[in-house]
Amino acid sequence: MIRLRKIFPSSHVRLHTQIEIDASAERVWNVLADFGAYAEWNPFLQQVSGAAHPGAKLTVKVGQEGKRSTTFQVRVKTVDQPRELRWTSGLPVPRMFESEHYLCIRELGPDRVVVEQGESFSGVLVRFLPAKMRQSAVSSFEAMNAALKRRVEGN
């Protein structure tokens, strides 16, 4: 029997960004967990609806300046207040294309944190993910990080 994994090996790509913010982890978490306010400040995750608890489905509208937005559903994987929020999405066919988006808050000191945001892609189709698309995603994460910093710090 021929194994599809040998013919079509899975690939993996990880994108990572981070930003330091002068605020407590709780303050940053409260902004990130307030999905209803995303339209006011978030240039990337323009709209998120649903509840932040493991197993819940969220409807996410993502966009980039000058491009059409896209709406899709994700499933919440991890909620560890005030440290981590993760969700996953993918194609209905297992091992073809899956992604996991994460937002992690790590305390650096009193009222100082680093927020890490990124995404891991895996599956057979990942090898066809163009470098331009990966760079566009990183730029979107960085724009959101900067907007989060402005929102939390009040600048």
BELDA-V767502 format. One record per pair of residues at least 6 apart in sequence whose C-alpha atoms are under 8 Angstrom apart, sorted by sequence separation. I is the first residue (numbers start at 0). GAP is how many residues later the second one is. D is the distance in Angstrom with one decimal. If there is no record, write none. Layout:
BEGIN
I/GAP/D, I/GAP/D
END
This chain:
BEGIN
38/6/8.0, 49/6/7.4, 50/6/7.5, 51/6/8.0, 62/6/4.2, 77/6/6.9, 78/6/4.8, 90/6/5.7, 106/6/4.3, 107/6/6.8, 37/7/6.9, 38/7/5.0, 49/7/6.5, 50/7/6.9, 61/7/5.5, 62/7/6.4, 77/7/5.4, 78/7/6.8, 89/7/5.5, 90/7/6.6, 105/7/5.4, 106/7/6.5, 37/8/5.8, 38/8/5.7, 49/8/4.7, 60/8/6.6, 61/8/5.4, 76/8/7.7, 77/8/4.9, 89/8/4.1, 104/8/6.5, 105/8/5.3, 37/9/5.7, 48/9/5.6, 49/9/6.6, 60/9/5.5, 61/9/6.4, 75/9/7.8, 76/9/5.3, 77/9/6.9, 88/9/5.8, 89/9/6.0, 104/9/5.9, 105/9/6.4, 37/10/7.1, 47/10/6.6, 48/10/5.3, 60/10/4.2, 75/10/6.1, 76/10/4.9, 87/10/7.3, 88/10/5.4, 104/10/4.6, 35/11/7.3, 47/11/5.7, 48/11/6.7, 59/11/5.5, 60/11/6.6, 75/11/4.2, 76/11/6.5, 87/11/5.5, 88/11/6.6, 103/11/5.6, 104/11/6.5, 34/12/7.0, 35/12/7.0, 46/12/8.0, 47/12/4.6, 58/12/6.9, 59/12/5.5, 74/12/5.3, 75/12/6.5, 87/12/4.3, 102/12/6.8, 103/12/5.0, 34/13/5.3, 35/13/7.1, 46/13/5.8, 47/13/6.4, 58/13/5.8, 59/13/6.0, 73/13/6.1, 74/13/5.3, 86/13/5.6, 87/13/6.3, 102/13/5.7, 103/13/6.5, 34/14/6.4, 45/14/7.8, 46/14/5.0, 58/14/4.5, 59/14/7.2, 73/14/5.5, 74/14/6.4, 85/14/6.8, 86/14/5.4, 101/14/7.7, 102/14/4.6, 44/15/6.9, 45/15/5.6, 46/15/7.2, 57/15/5.6, 58/15/6.5, 73/15/4.8, 85/15/5.6, 86/15/6.7, 101/15/5.5, 102/15/6.9, 44/16/6.0, 45/16/5.6, 56/16/6.6, 57/16/5.3, 72/16/7.1, 85/16/4.4, 100/16/7.6, 101/16/5.5, 44/17/4.7, 45/17/6.5, 56/17/5.7, 57/17/6.2, 84/17/5.8, 85/17/6.4, 100/17/5.8, 101/17/6.2, 43/18/5.4, 44/18/6.7, 56/18/4.5, 57/18/7.1, 83/18/7.3, 84/18/5.3, 100/18/4.3, 32/19/7.3, 43/19/5.2, 55/19/5.7, 56/19/6.2, 83/19/5.7, 84/19/6.5, 99/19/5.4, 100/19/6.6, 42/20/7.0, 43/20/6.0, 54/20/5.9, 55/20/5.3, 83/20/4.4, 98/20/6.7, 99/20/5.2, 117/20/7.8, 42/21/6.8, 53/21/7.8, 54/21/5.2, 82/21/5.5, 83/21/6.2, 98/21/5.5, 99/21/6.7, 42/22/7.6, 53/22/5.0, 54/22/6.1, 82/22/4.7, 98/22/4.4, 52/23/6.4, 53/23/5.1, 81/23/7.1, 82/23/6.6, 97/23/5.7, 98/23/6.4, 117/23/7.1, 51/24/6.7, 52/24/7.9, 53/24/5.6, 96/24/7.1, 97/24/5.3, 116/24/6.7, 52/25/7.4, 53/25/6.3, 96/25/5.8, 97/25/6.2, 52/26/6.0, 95/26/7.8, 96/26/4.5, 51/27/6.8, 94/27/7.4, 95/27/4.6, 96/27/6.4, 94/28/4.8, 95/28/4.8, 96/28/5.7, 116/28/7.8, 94/29/6.4, 95/29/5.7, 96/29/6.5, 114/30/7.7, 28/52/7.1, 28/53/5.3, 28/54/7.4, 25/55/8.0, 25/56/5.6, 24/57/6.0, 24/58/7.2, 28/76/7.7, 63/76/6.6, 27/77/7.8, 24/80/6.4, 24/81/7.3, 24/82/6.5, 23/83/7.6, 9/85/7.2, 9/86/7.8, 23/86/6.8, 24/86/7.4, 22/87/7.9, 23/87/4.2, 24/87/7.7, 22/88/4.2, 23/88/5.9, 24/88/6.3, 21/89/5.6, 22/89/5.1, 23/89/6.6, 21/90/4.5, 22/90/6.6, 20/91/5.8, 21/91/6.5, 19/92/7.2, 20/92/5.4, 19/93/5.7, 20/93/6.1, 19/94/4.3, 20/94/7.4, 18/95/5.5, 19/95/6.3, 17/96/6.6, 18/96/5.4, 43/96/5.7, 17/97/5.4, 18/97/6.7, 42/97/7.7, 43/97/7.1, 17/98/4.2, 16/99/5.7, 17/99/6.0, 43/99/7.2, 44/99/7.7, 15/100/7.1, 16/100/5.3, 42/100/6.7, 43/100/5.8, 15/101/6.0, 16/101/5.9, 42/101/5.9, 15/102/4.3, 41/102/5.8, 14/103/5.2, 15/103/6.7, 13/104/7.4, 14/104/5.2, 42/104/7.4, 13/105/5.9, 14/105/6.3, 41/105/6.3, 13/106/4.3, 40/106/6.4, 41/106/7.3, 12/107/5.7, 13/107/6.3, 40/107/7.5, 11/108/7.2, 12/108/5.1, 11/109/5.6, 12/109/6.5, 11/110/4.4, 40/110/7.0, 10/111/5.5, 11/111/6.8, 9/112/6.6, 10/112/5.4, 9/113/4.5, 10/113/5.9, 12/113/7.2, 8/114/7.9, 9/114/4.4, 10/114/7.6, 11/114/6.6, 8/115/6.1, 9/115/7.7, 10/115/5.7, 11/115/7.9, 7/116/6.1, 9/116/7.6, 10/116/6.0, 30/117/7.8, 14/119/7.5, 30/120/7.9, 16/121/7.0, 30/121/7.0, 15/122/7.3, 14/123/6.7, 16/124/6.8, 17/124/7.7, 27/124/6.3, 16/125/6.6, 26/125/7.0, 18/126/6.3, 17/127/7.3, 18/127/7.6, 20/128/5.7, 19/129/7.9, 22/129/7.0, 18/130/7.9, 22/130/6.8, 20/131/7.8, 21/131/6.5, 20/132/7.3
END
